[in-house]
């Protein structure tokens, strides 16, 4: 039976190179600490940067993080081992998601393959049994190699007109090949879960899947200053019933997983690195089922900088910065059980999103109402930091 514990090692979590920052719960302060990794040492730099937002707002976050002095909270191995809920000792530090006051946003339908799957969901009206037949008919009409089609281009608008004439236009095609990207709120400030924690599925869903994504970290100026990994847990049946149910499909307790750390941009890692990144996904079920997949950022239809520009601009600001899920190429169609029903999660699934550059983010799937409730909000953080004399 798969377990979180076997994934909570330094070797399984952290790449060999890179400047990484994050957050851990410090029992001595009864609150979160902003940390920098020095090899496998976890350095508390909260005295200099009380929040991750403060560090990300620096003119050069990588240099600021390197130069910050702080207390050694111990080895990363012990903190990782203490993170899973079933193994946690409240007297010892554990890992938290690496963001705090940033808004959590996501871009949808940014890859041609996932765009077609969204169209299929819409046409299936949330019924996975109807998906295979619709997938074939849509594929014959549209084709599945749209990666070279630039959204909003004259060629894209010509295709749009053809599809309208054939009665095949969709709200997902609109944001997939039209000029305007889909940017939505994935989760609330401080509500995300991190590496080694339980991730939530709303129990009303019977057709759902993980979405392995790169998550870029954006300062209030619009500067992209780093990246991490994310799992944008997706309820295919709920969103398929109606696009107006997007909030119910996407924003549930523990449904936003981010981590394990933020890798800050420096001479060794940049936005160009993100553009070429290859993500891997593994789902391990208690029933012995194993699913492997991935997402190749080189095949994204909209450049990450364009997506960030559509999120943050003179029409929409984020004074505390934001993080943006960039979307995924991954769309599982392999049957898990009954033929034609496709993939869906089962409780207890262990989901790992990983890349050579960012490490690995692993979570166990439970129903959202069984995951740890979200109780630590910005008001609690501000009171804690004030009590500690950090603000």
One Martini backbone bead per residue (centre of mass of N, CA, C, O) as a GRO file, in nm:
protein
  391
    1UNK     BB    1   0.094   0.037   0.025
    2UNK     BB    2   0.086   0.353  -0.014
    3UNK     BB    3   0.290   0.632   0.109
    4UNK     BB    4   0.410   0.930   0.222
    5UNK     BB    5   0.678   0.864   0.371
    6UNK     BB    6   0.853   0.765   0.116
    7UNK     BB    7   0.847   1.080   0.003
    8UNK     BB    8   0.989   1.209   0.283
    9UNK     BB    9   1.267   1.291   0.136
   10UNK     BB   10   1.530   1.448   0.012
   11UNK     BB   11   1.569   1.285  -0.253
   12UNK     BB   12   1.250   1.303  -0.332
   13UNK     BB   13   1.229   1.641  -0.315
   14UNK     BB   14   1.529   1.746  -0.394
   15UNK     BB   15   1.735   1.898  -0.573
   16UNK     BB   16   2.078   1.954  -0.626
   17UNK     BB   17   1.992   2.240  -0.734
   18UNK     BB   18   1.942   2.558  -0.594
   19UNK     BB   19   1.729   2.823  -0.478
   20UNK     BB   20   1.554   2.773  -0.170
   21UNK     BB   21   1.225   2.847  -0.050
   22UNK     BB   22   1.004   2.868   0.251
   23UNK     BB   23   0.786   2.687   0.485
   24UNK     BB   24   0.747   2.654   0.842
   25UNK     BB   25   0.659   2.515   1.138
   26UNK     BB   26   0.711   2.685   1.456
   27UNK     BB   27   0.661   2.586   1.775
   28UNK     BB   28   0.817   2.815   1.931
   29UNK     BB   29   0.605   3.037   1.778
   30UNK     BB   30   0.329   2.937   1.678
   31UNK     BB   31   0.444   2.953   1.368
   32UNK     BB   32   0.567   3.074   1.084
   33UNK     BB   33   0.857   3.018   0.868
   34UNK     BB   34   1.107   3.159   0.688
   35UNK     BB   35   1.305   2.975   0.447
   36UNK     BB   36   1.638   2.851   0.386
   37UNK     BB   37   1.840   2.651   0.188
   38UNK     BB   38   2.144   2.487   0.317
   39UNK     BB   39   2.113   2.241   0.173
   40UNK     BB   40   1.991   2.061   0.463
   41UNK     BB   41   1.952   2.332   0.588
   42UNK     BB   42   1.727   2.521   0.803
   43UNK     BB   43   1.668   2.869   0.761
   44UNK     BB   44   1.561   3.132   0.960
   45UNK     BB   45   1.436   3.453   0.797
   46UNK     BB   46   1.206   3.618   0.958
   47UNK     BB   47   1.353   3.874   1.067
   48UNK     BB   48   1.370   3.983   0.762
   49UNK     BB   49   1.111   3.786   0.659
   50UNK     BB   50   0.794   3.742   0.770
   51UNK     BB   51   0.723   3.698   0.464
   52UNK     BB   52   0.710   3.586   0.145
   53UNK     BB   53   0.620   3.851   0.028
   54UNK     BB   54   0.866   4.019   0.118
   55UNK     BB   55   1.077   3.867  -0.047
   56UNK     BB   56   0.929   3.895  -0.335
   57UNK     BB   57   0.956   4.229  -0.321
   58UNK     BB   58   1.226   4.230  -0.393
   59UNK     BB   59   1.446   4.321  -0.634
   60UNK     BB   60   1.638   4.059  -0.527
   61UNK     BB   61   1.551   3.770  -0.394
   62UNK     BB   62   1.803   3.593  -0.414
   63UNK     BB   63   2.001   3.781  -0.273
   64UNK     BB   64   1.837   3.826  -0.014
   65UNK     BB   65   1.833   3.528   0.075
   66UNK     BB   66   2.141   3.479   0.090
   67UNK     BB   67   2.199   3.729   0.302
   68UNK     BB   68   2.030   3.610   0.511
   69UNK     BB   69   1.997   3.574   0.846
   70UNK     BB   70   1.980   3.280   1.078
   71UNK     BB   71   1.822   3.011   1.212
   72UNK     BB   72   1.872   2.680   1.289
   73UNK     BB   73   1.614   2.423   1.253
   74UNK     BB   74   1.767   2.203   1.096
   75UNK     BB   75   1.691   1.928   0.926
   76UNK     BB   76   1.512   1.831   0.652
   77UNK     BB   77   1.449   1.535   0.713
   78UNK     BB   78   1.286   1.581   0.978
   79UNK     BB   79   1.067   1.766   0.859
   80UNK     BB   80   0.956   1.575   0.648
   81UNK     BB   81   0.886   1.336   0.847
   82UNK     BB   82   0.681   1.547   1.014
   83UNK     BB   83   0.441   1.615   0.800
   84UNK     BB   84   0.261   1.397   0.805
   85UNK     BB   85  -0.020   1.361   0.988
   86UNK     BB   86   0.047   1.064   1.111
   87UNK     BB   87   0.364   1.171   1.202
   88UNK     BB   88   0.308   1.415   1.376
   89UNK     BB   89   0.487   1.643   1.589
   90UNK     BB   90   0.409   1.933   1.759
   91UNK     BB   91   0.722   1.987   1.868
   92UNK     BB   92   0.787   1.989   1.558
   93UNK     BB   93   0.873   2.066   1.259
   94UNK     BB   94   0.693   2.159   0.950
   95UNK     BB   95   0.574   2.163   0.641
   96UNK     BB   96   0.479   2.418   0.413
   97UNK     BB   97   0.359   2.609   0.208
   98UNK     BB   98   0.551   2.863   0.022
   99UNK     BB   99   0.301   3.047   0.070
  100UNK     BB  100   0.084   3.334   0.163
  101UNK     BB  101  -0.026   3.644   0.047
  102UNK     BB  102  -0.077   3.529  -0.215
  103UNK     BB  103  -0.247   3.493  -0.482
  104UNK     BB  104  -0.450   3.224  -0.631
  105UNK     BB  105  -0.390   3.136  -0.960
  106UNK     BB  106  -0.529   3.033  -1.291
  107UNK     BB  107  -0.469   2.867  -1.598
  108UNK     BB  108  -0.666   2.777  -1.873
  109UNK     BB  109  -0.634   2.626  -2.166
  110UNK     BB  110  -0.296   2.607  -2.263
  111UNK     BB  111  -0.352   2.333  -2.412
  112UNK     BB  112  -0.466   2.148  -2.666
  113UNK     BB  113  -0.541   1.882  -2.525
  114UNK     BB  114  -0.696   2.009  -2.282
  115UNK     BB  115  -0.898   2.158  -2.453
  116UNK     BB  116  -1.042   1.909  -2.570
  117UNK     BB  117  -1.129   1.797  -2.290
  118UNK     BB  118  -1.314   2.034  -2.219
  119UNK     BB  119  -1.507   1.993  -2.454
  120UNK     BB  120  -1.589   1.708  -2.372
  121UNK     BB  121  -1.706   1.774  -2.097
  122UNK     BB  122  -1.926   1.961  -2.201
  123UNK     BB  123  -2.067   1.749  -2.393
  124UNK     BB  124  -2.102   1.526  -2.156
  125UNK     BB  125  -2.218   1.652  -1.890
  126UNK     BB  126  -2.039   1.469  -1.677
  127UNK     BB  127  -2.016   1.199  -1.862
  128UNK     BB  128  -1.779   0.955  -1.901
  129UNK     BB  129  -1.922   0.751  -2.102
  130UNK     BB  130  -1.931   0.983  -2.344
  131UNK     BB  131  -1.631   1.065  -2.414
  132UNK     BB  132  -1.517   0.880  -2.638
  133UNK     BB  133  -1.711   0.958  -2.870
  134UNK     BB  134  -1.655   1.264  -2.857
  135UNK     BB  135  -1.351   1.255  -2.902
  136UNK     BB  136  -1.365   1.152  -3.193
  137UNK     BB  137  -1.545   1.374  -3.322
  138UNK     BB  138  -1.371   1.619  -3.244
  139UNK     BB  139  -1.103   1.525  -3.368
  140UNK     BB  140  -1.205   1.517  -3.663
  141UNK     BB  141  -1.278   1.826  -3.675
  142UNK     BB  142  -1.010   1.966  -3.533
  143UNK     BB  143  -0.799   1.813  -3.407
  144UNK     BB  144  -0.473   1.767  -3.204
  145UNK     BB  145  -0.270   1.991  -3.361
  146UNK     BB  146  -0.251   2.317  -3.200
  147UNK     BB  147   0.038   2.420  -3.102
  148UNK     BB  148   0.090   2.630  -3.360
  149UNK     BB  149  -0.153   2.794  -3.263
  150UNK     BB  150  -0.210   3.123  -3.217
  151UNK     BB  151  -0.364   3.298  -3.004
  152UNK     BB  152  -0.552   3.545  -3.188
  153UNK     BB  153  -0.496   3.481  -3.463
  154UNK     BB  154  -0.598   3.469  -3.782
  155UNK     BB  155  -0.602   3.159  -3.789
  156UNK     BB  156  -0.778   3.123  -3.536
  157UNK     BB  157  -1.023   3.292  -3.641
  158UNK     BB  158  -1.081   3.106  -3.879
  159UNK     BB  159  -1.143   2.854  -3.714
  160UNK     BB  160  -1.371   2.972  -3.553
  161UNK     BB  161  -1.565   3.018  -3.792
  162UNK     BB  162  -1.587   2.724  -3.880
  163UNK     BB  163  -1.701   2.614  -3.608
  164UNK     BB  164  -1.953   2.785  -3.601
  165UNK     BB  165  -2.072   2.676  -3.870
  166UNK     BB  166  -2.068   2.368  -3.734
  167UNK     BB  167  -2.153   2.388  -3.422
  168UNK     BB  168  -1.848   2.369  -3.238
  169UNK     BB  169  -1.847   2.581  -3.039
  170UNK     BB  170  -1.661   2.696  -2.738
  171UNK     BB  171  -1.557   2.821  -2.441
  172UNK     BB  172  -1.278   2.668  -2.461
  173UNK     BB  173  -1.196   2.771  -2.740
  174UNK     BB  174  -1.197   3.069  -2.673
  175UNK     BB  175  -0.946   3.038  -2.460
  176UNK     BB  176  -0.754   2.862  -2.645
  177UNK     BB  177  -0.765   3.063  -2.936
  178UNK     BB  178  -0.813   3.320  -2.826
  179UNK     BB  179  -0.708   3.629  -2.688
  180UNK     BB  180  -0.829   3.525  -2.410
  181UNK     BB  181  -0.753   3.417  -2.112
  182UNK     BB  182  -0.787   3.189  -1.854
  183UNK     BB  183  -0.851   3.348  -1.535
  184UNK     BB  184  -0.846   3.213  -1.204
  185UNK     BB  185  -0.951   3.127  -0.886
  186UNK     BB  186  -0.832   2.866  -0.696
  187UNK     BB  187  -0.762   3.013  -0.414
  188UNK     BB  188  -0.699   3.110  -0.099
  189UNK     BB  189  -0.541   3.277   0.123
  190UNK     BB  190  -0.374   3.021   0.302
  191UNK     BB  191  -0.527   2.737   0.176
  192UNK     BB  192  -0.305   2.569   0.106
  193UNK     BB  193  -0.119   2.282   0.030
  194UNK     BB  194   0.151   2.065   0.085
  195UNK     BB  195   0.399   1.869   0.120
  196UNK     BB  196   0.259   1.576   0.272
  197UNK     BB  197  -0.037   1.630   0.231
  198UNK     BB  198  -0.369   1.653   0.212
  199UNK     BB  199  -0.594   1.619  -0.058
  200UNK     BB  200  -0.898   1.749  -0.208
  201UNK     BB  201  -1.225   1.599  -0.265
  202UNK     BB  202  -1.526   1.630  -0.372
  203UNK     BB  203  -1.788   1.402  -0.310
  204UNK     BB  204  -1.965   1.474  -0.572
  205UNK     BB  205  -1.739   1.338  -0.732
  206UNK     BB  206  -1.678   1.083  -1.020
  207UNK     BB  207  -1.486   1.287  -1.206
  208UNK     BB  208  -1.130   1.296  -1.182
  209UNK     BB  209  -0.810   1.490  -1.153
  210UNK     BB  210  -0.499   1.562  -1.195
  211UNK     BB  211  -0.276   1.871  -1.224
  212UNK     BB  212   0.025   1.924  -1.357
  213UNK     BB  213   0.215   2.220  -1.249
  214UNK     BB  214   0.337   2.522  -1.304
  215UNK     BB  215   0.433   2.782  -1.062
  216UNK     BB  216   0.434   3.116  -1.062
  217UNK     BB  217   0.609   3.393  -0.917
  218UNK     BB  218   0.458   3.717  -0.841
  219UNK     BB  219   0.496   4.033  -0.825
  220UNK     BB  220   0.342   4.342  -0.804
  221UNK     BB  221   0.502   4.435  -1.077
  222UNK     BB  222   0.515   4.145  -1.259
  223UNK     BB  223   0.747   3.993  -1.168
  224UNK     BB  224   0.921   3.699  -1.226
  225UNK     BB  225   1.090   3.512  -0.942
  226UNK     BB  226   0.962   3.212  -0.970
  227UNK     BB  227   0.910   2.853  -0.879
  228UNK     BB  228   0.670   2.582  -0.872
  229UNK     BB  229   0.446   2.336  -0.770
  230UNK     BB  230   0.127   2.184  -0.892
  231UNK     BB  231  -0.219   2.081  -0.795
  232UNK     BB  232  -0.513   2.108  -0.997
  233UNK     BB  233  -0.773   1.996  -0.887
  234UNK     BB  234  -1.018   1.807  -1.089
  235UNK     BB  235  -1.372   1.836  -1.171
  236UNK     BB  236  -1.512   1.719  -1.451
  237UNK     BB  237  -1.819   1.693  -1.396
  238UNK     BB  238  -1.880   1.972  -1.279
  239UNK     BB  239  -1.772   2.151  -1.512
  240UNK     BB  240  -1.929   1.999  -1.741
  241UNK     BB  241  -2.215   2.095  -1.664
  242UNK     BB  242  -2.074   2.392  -1.593
  243UNK     BB  243  -1.885   2.679  -1.608
  244UNK     BB  244  -2.033   2.805  -1.345
  245UNK     BB  245  -1.883   2.561  -1.162
  246UNK     BB  246  -1.580   2.629  -1.118
  247UNK     BB  247  -1.565   2.691  -0.815
  248UNK     BB  248  -1.663   2.402  -0.728
  249UNK     BB  249  -1.435   2.247  -0.890
  250UNK     BB  250  -1.169   2.415  -0.756
  251UNK     BB  251  -1.280   2.538  -0.460
  252UNK     BB  252  -1.160   2.340  -0.209
  253UNK     BB  253  -1.072   2.178   0.045
  254UNK     BB  254  -0.740   2.100  -0.032
  255UNK     BB  255  -0.730   2.154  -0.371
  256UNK     BB  256  -0.445   2.312  -0.323
  257UNK     BB  257  -0.125   2.227  -0.441
  258UNK     BB  258   0.201   2.338  -0.305
  259UNK     BB  259   0.541   2.265  -0.415
  260UNK     BB  260   0.778   2.256  -0.181
  261UNK     BB  261   0.929   2.500  -0.321
  262UNK     BB  262   1.097   2.792  -0.402
  263UNK     BB  263   1.255   2.882  -0.701
  264UNK     BB  264   1.478   3.115  -0.759
  265UNK     BB  265   1.585   3.346  -0.963
  266UNK     BB  266   1.892   3.306  -1.151
  267UNK     BB  267   2.168   3.209  -1.324
  268UNK     BB  268   2.037   2.892  -1.317
  269UNK     BB  269   1.732   3.026  -1.318
  270UNK     BB  270   1.449   3.076  -1.540
  271UNK     BB  271   1.201   3.131  -1.761
  272UNK     BB  272   1.337   2.949  -1.971
  273UNK     BB  273   1.326   2.699  -1.793
  274UNK     BB  274   1.019   2.681  -1.781
  275UNK     BB  275   0.967   2.656  -2.094
  276UNK     BB  276   1.137   2.354  -2.080
  277UNK     BB  277   0.975   2.194  -1.889
  278UNK     BB  278   0.943   1.869  -1.729
  279UNK     BB  279   0.668   1.686  -1.621
  280UNK     BB  280   0.572   1.458  -1.365
  281UNK     BB  281   0.336   1.179  -1.311
  282UNK     BB  282   0.203   1.002  -1.015
  283UNK     BB  283  -0.030   0.733  -0.949
  284UNK     BB  284  -0.108   0.565  -0.634
  285UNK     BB  285  -0.296   0.293  -0.548
  286UNK     BB  286  -0.447   0.078  -0.320
  287UNK     BB  287  -0.525  -0.116  -0.584
  288UNK     BB  288  -0.240  -0.095  -0.771
  289UNK     BB  289  -0.267   0.148  -0.926
  290UNK     BB  290  -0.087   0.302  -1.213
  291UNK     BB  291  -0.005   0.639  -1.307
  292UNK     BB  292   0.147   0.794  -1.597
  293UNK     BB  293   0.278   1.127  -1.663
  294UNK     BB  294   0.261   1.467  -1.816
  295UNK     BB  295   0.437   1.792  -1.890
  296UNK     BB  296   0.518   2.010  -2.166
  297UNK     BB  297   0.610   2.339  -2.183
  298UNK     BB  298   0.682   2.358  -2.495
  299UNK     BB  299   0.348   2.312  -2.562
  300UNK     BB  300   0.249   2.577  -2.505
  301UNK     BB  301   0.026   2.827  -2.626
  302UNK     BB  302   0.109   3.020  -2.388
  303UNK     BB  303   0.304   3.234  -2.259
  304UNK     BB  304   0.384   3.302  -1.940
  305UNK     BB  305   0.407   3.613  -1.975
  306UNK     BB  306   0.125   3.648  -2.095
  307UNK     BB  307  -0.035   3.535  -1.857
  308UNK     BB  308   0.065   3.740  -1.651
  309UNK     BB  309  -0.034   3.993  -1.814
  310UNK     BB  310  -0.342   3.901  -1.785
  311UNK     BB  311  -0.341   3.913  -1.467
  312UNK     BB  312  -0.123   4.161  -1.454
  313UNK     BB  313  -0.238   4.503  -1.469
  314UNK     BB  314  -0.396   4.807  -1.500
  315UNK     BB  315  -0.677   4.633  -1.443
  316UNK     BB  316  -0.494   4.438  -1.235
  317UNK     BB  317  -0.405   4.398  -0.899
  318UNK     BB  318  -0.124   4.275  -0.660
  319UNK     BB  319   0.015   4.388  -0.373
  320UNK     BB  320   0.111   4.071  -0.277
  321UNK     BB  321   0.085   3.921  -0.512
  322UNK     BB  322   0.132   3.609  -0.710
  323UNK     BB  323   0.011   3.298  -0.828
  324UNK     BB  324   0.054   3.081  -1.133
  325UNK     BB  325  -0.106   2.855  -1.299
  326UNK     BB  326  -0.018   2.721  -1.634
  327UNK     BB  327  -0.107   2.447  -1.680
  328UNK     BB  328  -0.191   2.143  -1.882
  329UNK     BB  329  -0.133   1.850  -2.081
  330UNK     BB  330  -0.280   1.671  -1.889
  331UNK     BB  331  -0.520   1.395  -1.988
  332UNK     BB  332  -0.689   1.139  -1.869
  333UNK     BB  333  -0.810   0.820  -2.049
  334UNK     BB  334  -0.760   0.590  -1.880
  335UNK     BB  335  -0.885   0.317  -1.758
  336UNK     BB  336  -1.050   0.264  -1.423
  337UNK     BB  337  -1.203  -0.008  -1.497
  338UNK     BB  338  -1.456   0.066  -1.655
  339UNK     BB  339  -1.526   0.078  -1.967
  340UNK     BB  340  -1.525   0.427  -2.067
  341UNK     BB  341  -1.469   0.592  -1.778
  342UNK     BB  342  -1.190   0.629  -1.716
  343UNK     BB  343  -1.038   0.846  -1.506
  344UNK     BB  344  -1.030   0.823  -1.140
  345UNK     BB  345  -1.030   0.876  -0.826
  346UNK     BB  346  -0.913   0.735  -0.520
  347UNK     BB  347  -0.898   0.684  -0.214
  348UNK     BB  348  -0.545   0.719  -0.129
  349UNK     BB  349  -0.406   0.850  -0.336
  350UNK     BB  350  -0.078   0.899  -0.471
  351UNK     BB  351   0.054   1.221  -0.562
  352UNK     BB  352   0.313   1.306  -0.809
  353UNK     BB  353   0.493   1.603  -0.869
  354UNK     BB  354   0.766   1.654  -1.109
  355UNK     BB  355   1.112   1.788  -1.134
  356UNK     BB  356   1.441   1.857  -1.180
  357UNK     BB  357   1.416   2.170  -1.077
  358UNK     BB  358   1.174   2.137  -0.822
  359UNK     BB  359   1.100   1.844  -0.763
  360UNK     BB  360   0.850   1.732  -0.516
  361UNK     BB  361   0.488   1.671  -0.507
  362UNK     BB  362   0.306   1.517  -0.234
  363UNK     BB  363  -0.023   1.349  -0.213
  364UNK     BB  364  -0.321   1.263  -0.042
  365UNK     BB  365  -0.638   1.146  -0.116
  366UNK     BB  366  -0.935   1.314  -0.007
  367UNK     BB  367  -1.191   1.434   0.129
  368UNK     BB  368  -1.249   1.758   0.201
  369UNK     BB  369  -1.407   1.693   0.482
  370UNK     BB  370  -1.134   1.519   0.587
  371UNK     BB  371  -0.957   1.730   0.579
  372UNK     BB  372  -0.794   1.970   0.697
  373UNK     BB  373  -0.898   2.249   0.807
  374UNK     BB  374  -0.929   2.586   0.742
  375UNK     BB  375  -0.775   2.817   1.005
  376UNK     BB  376  -0.532   2.986   0.863
  377UNK     BB  377  -0.535   3.322   0.833
  378UNK     BB  378  -0.439   3.643   0.798
  379UNK     BB  379  -0.524   3.724   1.088
  380UNK     BB  380  -0.345   3.513   1.230
  381UNK     BB  381  -0.075   3.602   1.115
  382UNK     BB  382  -0.071   3.895   1.219
  383UNK     BB  383  -0.087   3.825   1.521
  384UNK     BB  384   0.168   3.653   1.532
  385UNK     BB  385   0.374   3.865   1.429
  386UNK     BB  386   0.314   4.075   1.647
  387UNK     BB  387   0.390   3.901   1.894
  388UNK     BB  388   0.696   3.862   1.768
  389UNK     BB  389   0.790   4.150   1.642
  390UNK     BB  390   0.770   4.154   1.299
  391UNK     BB  391   0.533   4.415   1.281
   0.00000   0.00000   0.00000
